[in-house]
Amino acid sequence: MSDAIHDFWTWWKTHNESYAHAFDSHQPLSDELIGEMNERVAAISKNLDWEFGPGSKSRHHLCLSAGGDPVLRVITERWLKKGPPASEVWEYYPARQPHGSAGISLRFDGHDIPLDKYQFEIVEDTNREVLDIQAFHPSFAAMKDENARGQALFISLDNLLGEDGVEQWLGDIKVVDASPANAASSADLRDRMNELASRAKGDRWCSMQGERDGRPSFVTANLAVKRMQHLLLEMHLTVTLPFAKPNEHGLPTKEESTALDALEDELFATLDAHALYLGRMTGNGVRTLHFRVMEGGPAPSLVERWAEKHKDKKRVFEIHMDPRWEKRAWR
């Protein structure tokens, strides 16, 4: 993949003028130019899409799209980082950008869906720092297939907010059959998203209590951490500390809890900026800490160094690929 990305940018350096000329002269891309772009992008991944459009500061932009796939989104990020800086002619994006123009209509499954006709109910989830939405569109009444409505909605949201905007700032998304009370417009949704993005901290810690194997379990986790803001942290690291003398409920004594907190603080200092802490679960005789780390980064060796200093303590650490962020502290 890295070779294909390098080859793409080498090819683009000598061919980008042909694409710019077509757009500057308001001509459609020739079959040859389309075919070359298809070939170069498919060499990186056959599941990637590409598109051109007007630039924000440059005349044109080129975008590679992962189509909502988090694994492919890492690839497009690496593609971007290997590419040239923006110029007067070109700027580059690793995901589809929002379309700021009014009057845009989506043609989907034989139906016209004007984007400015959407109506939304918007509820902010402050713990996760996302917007939960219910969406209504008059055109959906003629669409009998519920899956088609959902697909049309997600494509519409990508156009309204950009792929990364949808991924980061929208939570639960539902299609409804009637206009919501106090409905918000597409422009309102974009404004709400931008306002949330401007003040979000990505640092909302919550404590939860439940049961595991019939015994109490306690979780402390950052619910607002955003995968999109840590794309290259593709690996999940867990560090498990068994209790020396758990009580009858499988929980640590006060003294051992204090000692565990000190071990945690030392581990955090050791890992420093090389790991993102997600949270911990305590119960059933163990405390498990959850981190995100970069493949090929120093985190594994740093944990080993920390463990070497505490040979008298039982501990287990595991690291595995998890680019979809399926594993969390509370799962």
C-alpha positions as a Markdown table, in Angstrom:
| # | Residue | x | y | z |
|---|---|---|---|---|
| 1 | Met | 0.0 | 0.0 | 0.0 |
| 2 | Ser | 2.8 | 2.5 | 0.9 |
| 3 | Asp | 4.4 | 1.8 | -2.5 |
| 4 | Ala | 1.1 | 2.5 | -4.2 |
| 5 | Ile | 0.7 | 5.8 | -2.4 |
| 6 | His | 4.2 | 6.8 | -3.3 |
| 7 | Asp | 3.5 | 5.8 | -6.9 |
| 8 | Phe | 0.3 | 7.8 | -6.9 |
| 9 | Trp | 2.0 | 11.1 | -5.9 |
| 10 | Thr | 4.9 | 10.5 | -8.3 |
| 11 | Trp | 2.4 | 10.1 | -11.1 |
| 12 | Trp | 0.2 | 13.0 | -10.0 |
| 13 | Lys | 3.2 | 15.4 | -10.0 |
| 14 | Thr | 3.5 | 15.1 | -13.8 |
| 15 | His | -0.2 | 14.6 | -14.6 |
| 16 | Asn | -2.2 | 17.0 | -12.4 |
| 17 | Glu | -2.0 | 19.8 | -15.0 |
| 18 | Ser | -4.1 | 17.8 | -17.4 |
| 19 | Tyr | -6.9 | 17.5 | -14.8 |
| 20 | Ala | -6.7 | 21.2 | -13.9 |
| 21 | His | -6.8 | 22.2 | -17.6 |
| 22 | Ala | -10.0 | 20.2 | -18.0 |
| 23 | Phe | -11.7 | 21.9 | -15.1 |
| 24 | Asp | -10.4 | 25.4 | -15.9 |
| 25 | Ser | -11.7 | 25.1 | -19.5 |
| 26 | His | -15.0 | 23.7 | -18.1 |
| 27 | Gln | -14.6 | 20.5 | -20.0 |
| 28 | Pro | -15.6 | 17.0 | -18.7 |
| 29 | Leu | -12.8 | 14.6 | -17.9 |
| 30 | Ser | -11.9 | 12.4 | -20.8 |
| 31 | Asp | -12.2 | 8.6 | -20.6 |
| 32 | Glu | -8.4 | 8.4 | -20.5 |
| 33 | Leu | -8.1 | 10.8 | -17.5 |
| 34 | Ile | -10.9 | 8.9 | -15.6 |
| 35 | Gly | -9.3 | 5.6 | -16.4 |
| 36 | Glu | -5.9 | 6.7 | -15.2 |
| 37 | Met | -7.3 | 8.0 | -11.9 |
| 38 | Asn | -9.3 | 4.8 | -11.4 |
| 39 | Glu | -6.2 | 2.8 | -12.0 |
| 40 | Arg | -4.0 | 4.8 | -9.6 |
| 41 | Val | -6.6 | 4.9 | -6.8 |
| 42 | Ala | -7.4 | 1.2 | -7.2 |
| 43 | Ala | -3.8 | 0.4 | -6.7 |
| 44 | Ile | -4.0 | 1.9 | -3.2 |
| 45 | Ser | -7.3 | 0.1 | -2.5 |
| 46 | Lys | -10.1 | -1.1 | -4.8 |
| 47 | Asn | -12.6 | 0.0 | -2.3 |
| 48 | Leu | -11.7 | 3.7 | -2.3 |
| 49 | Asp | -13.7 | 6.4 | -4.2 |
| 50 | Trp | -12.3 | 9.6 | -5.6 |
| 51 | Glu | -13.9 | 12.9 | -6.6 |
| 52 | Phe | -12.9 | 16.4 | -7.7 |
| 53 | Gly | -14.5 | 19.7 | -6.7 |
| 54 | Pro | -13.9 | 23.4 | -6.2 |
| 55 | Gly | -11.3 | 24.2 | -3.6 |
| 56 | Ser | -11.7 | 26.2 | -0.4 |
| 57 | Lys | -8.5 | 28.3 | -1.0 |
| 58 | Ser | -7.2 | 26.6 | -4.1 |
| 59 | Arg | -9.0 | 26.5 | -7.5 |
| 60 | His | -9.7 | 22.8 | -7.3 |
| 61 | His | -9.6 | 19.9 | -4.8 |
| 62 | Leu | -9.0 | 16.2 | -5.0 |
| 63 | Cys | -10.5 | 13.9 | -2.4 |
| 64 | Leu | -10.2 | 10.2 | -1.7 |
| 65 | Ser | -13.2 | 8.7 | 0.2 |
| 66 | Ala | -13.3 | 5.7 | 2.4 |
| 67 | Gly | -17.1 | 5.6 | 2.1 |
| 68 | Gly | -17.5 | 5.5 | 5.9 |
| 69 | Asp | -15.2 | 2.5 | 6.4 |
| 70 | Pro | -12.8 | 3.3 | 9.3 |
| 71 | Val | -10.1 | 1.0 | 8.1 |
| 72 | Leu | -10.0 | 2.6 | 4.7 |
| 73 | Arg | -10.2 | 6.0 | 6.3 |
| 74 | Val | -6.7 | 5.4 | 7.9 |
| 75 | Ile | -5.4 | 4.7 | 4.4 |
| 76 | Thr | -6.7 | 8.0 | 3.0 |
| 77 | Glu | -5.2 | 9.8 | 5.9 |
| 78 | Arg | -1.8 | 8.2 | 5.1 |
| 79 | Trp | -2.3 | 9.1 | 1.4 |
| 80 | Leu | -2.9 | 12.8 | 2.5 |
| 81 | Lys | 0.2 | 12.9 | 4.7 |
| 82 | Lys | 2.4 | 11.6 | 1.9 |
| 83 | Gly | 1.1 | 14.1 | -0.6 |
| 84 | Pro | 2.2 | 17.7 | -1.4 |
| 85 | Pro | 1.0 | 20.8 | 0.4 |
| 86 | Ala | -1.9 | 22.8 | -1.0 |
| 87 | Ser | -1.1 | 25.1 | -3.9 |
| 88 | Glu | -2.8 | 27.8 | -5.8 |
| 89 | Val | -4.3 | 25.2 | -8.0 |
| 90 | Trp | -4.8 | 22.1 | -5.8 |
| 91 | Glu | -5.8 | 21.1 | -2.3 |
| 92 | Tyr | -6.3 | 17.6 | -1.0 |
| 93 | Tyr | -8.7 | 15.9 | 1.4 |
| 94 | Pro | -8.9 | 12.3 | 2.8 |
| 95 | Ala | -12.7 | 12.4 | 3.0 |
| 96 | Arg | -15.6 | 14.0 | 1.2 |
| 97 | Gln | -16.1 | 17.6 | 2.0 |
| 98 | Pro | -19.4 | 19.4 | 2.8 |
| 99 | His | -21.1 | 21.2 | -0.1 |
| 100 | Gly | -21.7 | 24.7 | 0.9 |
| 101 | Ser | -23.9 | 25.6 | -2.0 |
| 102 | Ala | -27.6 | 26.0 | -1.6 |
| 103 | Gly | -30.1 | 24.2 | -3.9 |
| 104 | Ile | -28.3 | 20.9 | -4.1 |
| 105 | Ser | -30.4 | 17.9 | -4.9 |
| 106 | Leu | -29.5 | 14.2 | -4.5 |
| 107 | Arg | -30.8 | 11.8 | -7.1 |
| 108 | Phe | -31.1 | 8.4 | -5.4 |
| 109 | Asp | -33.0 | 5.3 | -6.4 |
| 110 | Gly | -35.1 | 7.3 | -8.9 |
| 111 | His | -36.1 | 10.0 | -6.4 |
| 112 | Asp | -35.0 | 13.6 | -6.2 |
| 113 | Ile | -34.1 | 14.6 | -2.7 |
| 114 | Pro | -33.4 | 18.4 | -2.3 |
| 115 | Leu | -31.0 | 18.7 | 0.7 |
| 116 | Asp | -32.5 | 21.9 | 1.9 |
| 117 | Lys | -35.9 | 20.2 | 2.4 |
| 118 | Tyr | -34.7 | 18.0 | 5.3 |
| 119 | Gln | -36.2 | 18.5 | 8.7 |
| 120 | Phe | -34.3 | 17.4 | 11.8 |
| 121 | Glu | -34.9 | 16.9 | 15.5 |
| 122 | Ile | -31.6 | 17.5 | 17.2 |
| 123 | Val | -30.7 | 16.4 | 20.7 |
| 124 | Glu | -27.2 | 16.9 | 22.1 |
| 125 | Asp | -25.6 | 14.1 | 24.1 |
| 126 | Thr | -23.3 | 16.0 | 26.4 |
| 127 | Asn | -21.5 | 12.9 | 27.7 |
| 128 | Arg | -20.5 | 11.7 | 24.2 |
| 129 | Glu | -20.3 | 15.3 | 22.7 |
| 130 | Val | -22.4 | 14.3 | 19.7 |
| 131 | Leu | -25.8 | 15.2 | 18.2 |
| 132 | Asp | -28.5 | 12.6 | 18.1 |
| 133 | Ile | -30.8 | 13.3 | 15.2 |
| 134 | Gln | -34.1 | 12.2 | 13.7 |
| 135 | Ala | -34.5 | 13.1 | 10.0 |
| 136 | Phe | -37.6 | 13.6 | 7.9 |
| 137 | His | -37.8 | 14.4 | 4.2 |
| 138 | Pro | -41.0 | 14.7 | 2.1 |
| 139 | Ser | -39.4 | 12.6 | -0.6 |
| 140 | Phe | -39.2 | 9.6 | 1.7 |
| 141 | Ala | -42.9 | 9.0 | 1.5 |
| 142 | Ala | -42.5 | 7.7 | -2.0 |
| 143 | Met | -39.6 | 5.5 | -1.0 |
| 144 | Lys | -41.0 | 2.1 | 0.1 |
| 145 | Asp | -37.6 | 0.6 | 1.0 |
| 146 | Glu | -36.6 | 1.6 | 4.5 |
| 147 | Asn | -32.9 | 0.7 | 3.8 |
| 148 | Ala | -33.0 | 3.0 | 0.7 |
| 149 | Arg | -34.2 | 5.9 | 2.9 |
| 150 | Gly | -31.4 | 5.2 | 5.3 |
| 151 | Gln | -28.8 | 5.1 | 2.6 |
| 152 | Ala | -30.1 | 8.3 | 1.0 |
| 153 | Leu | -30.0 | 10.0 | 4.4 |
| 154 | Phe | -26.4 | 9.1 | 5.0 |
| 155 | Ile | -25.3 | 10.2 | 1.6 |
| 156 | Ser | -27.2 | 13.5 | 2.2 |
| 157 | Leu | -25.5 | 14.0 | 5.5 |
| 158 | Asp | -22.1 | 13.4 | 4.0 |
| 159 | Asn | -22.9 | 16.2 | 1.5 |
| 160 | Leu | -24.3 | 18.5 | 4.1 |
| 161 | Leu | -21.6 | 18.0 | 6.8 |
| 162 | Gly | -18.7 | 16.1 | 5.2 |
| 163 | Glu | -17.8 | 12.5 | 5.9 |
| 164 | Asp | -15.6 | 13.4 | 8.9 |
| 165 | Gly | -18.2 | 15.7 | 10.3 |
| 166 | Val | -20.8 | 12.9 | 10.3 |
| 167 | Glu | -18.3 | 10.4 | 11.9 |
| 168 | Gln | -17.2 | 12.8 | 14.6 |
| 169 | Trp | -20.3 | 14.8 | 15.6 |
| 170 | Leu | -23.4 | 12.7 | 14.9 |
| 171 | Gly | -24.5 | 10.0 | 17.3 |
| 172 | Asp | -27.7 | 8.1 | 16.8 |
| 173 | Ile | -29.3 | 8.7 | 13.4 |
| 174 | Lys | -32.9 | 7.8 | 12.6 |
| 175 | Val | -35.3 | 8.2 | 9.8 |
| 176 | Val | -38.8 | 9.3 | 10.9 |
| 177 | Asp | -42.1 | 9.4 | 8.9 |
| 178 | Ala | -43.4 | 12.8 | 10.1 |
| 179 | Ser | -42.0 | 16.2 | 10.5 |
| 180 | Pro | -40.5 | 16.6 | 14.0 |
| 181 | Ala | -42.0 | 19.3 | 16.3 |
| 182 | Asn | -39.8 | 22.4 | 16.3 |
| 183 | Ala | -38.0 | 21.0 | 13.3 |
| 184 | Ala | -34.5 | 22.3 | 12.4 |
| 185 | Ser | -33.3 | 22.8 | 8.9 |
| 186 | Ser | -30.2 | 21.5 | 7.1 |
| 187 | Ala | -28.5 | 24.8 | 7.7 |
| 188 | Asp | -29.5 | 24.6 | 11.4 |
| 189 | Leu | -27.9 | 21.2 | 11.7 |
| 190 | Arg | -24.7 | 22.4 | 10.1 |
| 191 | Asp | -24.6 | 25.3 | 12.5 |
| 192 | Arg | -25.2 | 23.1 | 15.5 |
| 193 | Met | -22.5 | 20.8 | 14.4 |
| 194 | Asn | -20.0 | 23.5 | 13.9 |
| 195 | Glu | -20.9 | 25.1 | 17.3 |
| 196 | Leu | -20.4 | 21.8 | 19.1 |
| 197 | Ala | -17.1 | 21.1 | 17.3 |
| 198 | Ser | -15.8 | 24.6 | 18.4 |
| 199 | Arg | -16.4 | 23.9 | 22.1 |
| 200 | Ala | -16.0 | 20.1 | 22.4 |
| 201 | Lys | -13.1 | 18.9 | 24.6 |
| 202 | Gly | -13.1 | 15.2 | 23.8 |
| 203 | Asp | -12.7 | 14.7 | 27.5 |
| 204 | Arg | -15.9 | 13.6 | 29.3 |
| 205 | Trp | -15.3 | 11.1 | 32.0 |
| 206 | Cys | -18.1 | 9.1 | 33.3 |
| 207 | Ser | -18.4 | 6.4 | 36.0 |
| 208 | Met | -20.7 | 3.4 | 35.5 |
| 209 | Gln | -21.6 | 0.4 | 37.7 |
| 210 | Gly | -22.8 | -3.0 | 36.6 |
| 211 | Glu | -22.3 | -6.7 | 37.1 |
| 212 | Arg | -20.0 | -9.2 | 35.5 |
| 213 | Asp | -20.3 | -12.9 | 36.4 |
| 214 | Gly | -22.7 | -11.9 | 39.2 |
| 215 | Arg | -20.2 | -9.6 | 40.9 |
| 216 | Pro | -20.1 | -5.8 | 40.9 |
| 217 | Ser | -18.0 | -4.1 | 38.3 |
| 218 | Phe | -17.1 | -0.4 | 38.0 |
| 219 | Val | -16.0 | 1.4 | 34.9 |
| 220 | Thr | -14.5 | 4.8 | 34.5 |
| 221 | Ala | -14.3 | 5.9 | 30.8 |
| 222 | Asn | -14.0 | 8.9 | 28.5 |
| 223 | Leu | -17.1 | 8.7 | 26.4 |
| 224 | Ala | -16.3 | 11.7 | 24.3 |
| 225 | Val | -13.0 | 10.5 | 22.8 |
| 226 | Lys | -13.2 | 10.6 | 19.0 |
| 227 | Arg | -11.6 | 8.0 | 16.8 |
| 228 | Met | -11.4 | 10.5 | 14.0 |
| 229 | Gln | -9.1 | 12.6 | 16.0 |
| 230 | His | -6.7 | 9.7 | 16.6 |
| 231 | Leu | -6.8 | 7.9 | 13.3 |
| 232 | Leu | -3.4 | 6.3 | 13.4 |
| 233 | Leu | -3.9 | 4.7 | 16.8 |
| 234 | Glu | -5.0 | 1.4 | 15.3 |
| 235 | Met | -4.0 | -0.9 | 18.2 |
| 236 | His | -5.8 | -1.6 | 21.4 |
| 237 | Leu | -3.6 | -2.1 | 24.5 |
| 238 | Thr | -4.9 | -3.6 | 27.8 |
| 239 | Val | -3.0 | -3.8 | 31.0 |
| 240 | Thr | -4.6 | -6.1 | 33.6 |
| 241 | Leu | -3.6 | -6.0 | 37.2 |
| 242 | Pro | -4.9 | -8.9 | 39.4 |
| 243 | Phe | -5.7 | -8.0 | 43.0 |
| 244 | Ala | -3.5 | -9.7 | 45.6 |
| 245 | Lys | -6.3 | -10.0 | 48.2 |
| 246 | Pro | -9.7 | -9.1 | 46.8 |
| 247 | Asn | -12.6 | -8.9 | 49.2 |
| 248 | Glu | -15.7 | -11.1 | 49.0 |
| 249 | His | -17.1 | -9.0 | 46.2 |
| 250 | Gly | -14.0 | -9.3 | 44.0 |
| 251 | Leu | -13.0 | -5.7 | 44.7 |
| 252 | Pro | -9.6 | -4.4 | 46.1 |
| 253 | Thr | -9.2 | -3.3 | 49.7 |
| 254 | Lys | -8.7 | 0.4 | 50.4 |
| 255 | Glu | -4.9 | -0.1 | 50.8 |
| 256 | Glu | -4.6 | -2.1 | 47.6 |
| 257 | Ser | -6.7 | 0.4 | 45.7 |
| 258 | Thr | -4.3 | 3.1 | 46.7 |
| 259 | Ala | -1.3 | 1.0 | 45.6 |
| 260 | Leu | -3.1 | 0.3 | 42.2 |
| 261 | Asp | -3.7 | 4.1 | 41.7 |
| 262 | Ala | 0.1 | 4.7 | 42.2 |
| 263 | Leu | 0.9 | 2.0 | 39.7 |
| 264 | Glu | -1.5 | 3.5 | 37.2 |
| 265 | Asp | 0.1 | 7.0 | 37.6 |
| 266 | Glu | 3.5 | 5.6 | 37.0 |
| 267 | Leu | 2.3 | 3.7 | 33.9 |
| 268 | Phe | 0.7 | 6.9 | 32.6 |
| 269 | Ala | 3.9 | 8.8 | 33.1 |
| 270 | Thr | 5.9 | 6.0 | 31.3 |
| 271 | Leu | 3.6 | 5.9 | 28.3 |
| 272 | Asp | 3.1 | 9.7 | 28.2 |
| 273 | Ala | 2.1 | 10.9 | 24.8 |
| 274 | His | 2.6 | 7.5 | 23.2 |
| 275 | Ala | -0.8 | 6.2 | 24.3 |
| 276 | Leu | -4.4 | 7.5 | 24.6 |
| 277 | Tyr | -6.1 | 6.4 | 27.8 |
| 278 | Leu | -9.7 | 5.3 | 27.3 |
| 279 | Gly | -10.6 | 4.2 | 30.8 |
| 280 | Arg | -10.6 | 1.3 | 33.2 |
| 281 | Met | -12.8 | -1.5 | 34.5 |
| 282 | Thr | -12.5 | -2.7 | 38.1 |
| 283 | Gly | -14.1 | -5.9 | 39.4 |
| 284 | Asn | -14.0 | -9.7 | 39.6 |
| 285 | Gly | -10.6 | -9.6 | 41.1 |
| 286 | Val | -8.8 | -7.4 | 38.5 |
| 287 | Arg | -8.4 | -3.9 | 37.2 |
| 288 | Thr | -8.0 | -3.5 | 33.5 |
| 289 | Leu | -6.7 | -0.4 | 31.8 |
| 290 | His | -7.5 | 0.4 | 28.2 |
| 291 | Phe | -5.3 | 2.4 | 25.8 |
| 292 | Arg | -5.1 | 3.2 | 22.1 |
| 293 | Val | -1.6 | 3.1 | 20.6 |
| 294 | Met | 0.1 | 3.3 | 17.2 |
| 295 | Glu | 1.3 | 0.3 | 15.3 |
| 296 | Gly | 5.0 | 0.2 | 15.3 |
| 297 | Gly | 5.2 | 2.8 | 18.1 |
| 298 | Pro | 7.1 | 2.6 | 21.4 |
| 299 | Ala | 4.1 | 1.8 | 23.7 |
| 300 | Pro | 4.8 | -2.0 | 23.9 |
| 301 | Ser | 8.4 | -1.6 | 24.9 |
| 302 | Leu | 7.5 | 1.2 | 27.3 |
| 303 | Val | 5.0 | -1.1 | 29.1 |
| 304 | Glu | 7.5 | -3.9 | 29.2 |
| 305 | Arg | 10.0 | -1.5 | 30.8 |
| 306 | Trp | 7.3 | -0.5 | 33.4 |
| 307 | Ala | 6.5 | -4.1 | 34.1 |
| 308 | Glu | 10.2 | -5.0 | 34.6 |
| 309 | Lys | 10.3 | -2.5 | 37.4 |
| 310 | His | 7.5 | -4.4 | 39.1 |
| 311 | Lys | 8.4 | -8.0 | 38.8 |
| 312 | Asp | 6.8 | -8.6 | 42.2 |
| 313 | Lys | 3.4 | -7.6 | 40.8 |
| 314 | Lys | 1.2 | -9.9 | 38.7 |
| 315 | Arg | 0.2 | -8.1 | 35.5 |
| 316 | Val | -0.9 | -9.1 | 32.0 |
| 317 | Phe | -0.8 | -6.8 | 29.0 |
| 318 | Glu | -2.2 | -7.6 | 25.6 |
| 319 | Ile | -2.0 | -5.6 | 22.3 |
| 320 | His | -3.9 | -6.3 | 19.1 |
| 321 | Met | -5.1 | -4.6 | 16.0 |
| 322 | Asp | -8.5 | -2.9 | 16.3 |
| 323 | Pro | -8.8 | -0.2 | 13.6 |
| 324 | Arg | -12.6 | -0.1 | 14.0 |
| 325 | Trp | -12.3 | 0.7 | 17.8 |
| 326 | Glu | -14.6 | -2.2 | 18.6 |
| 327 | Lys | -13.1 | -2.8 | 22.0 |
| 328 | Arg | -13.8 | -0.2 | 24.8 |
| 329 | Ala | -13.3 | -0.1 | 28.5 |
| 330 | Trp | -17.0 | -0.7 | 29.1 |
| 331 | Arg | -17.5 | -3.6 | 26.7 |
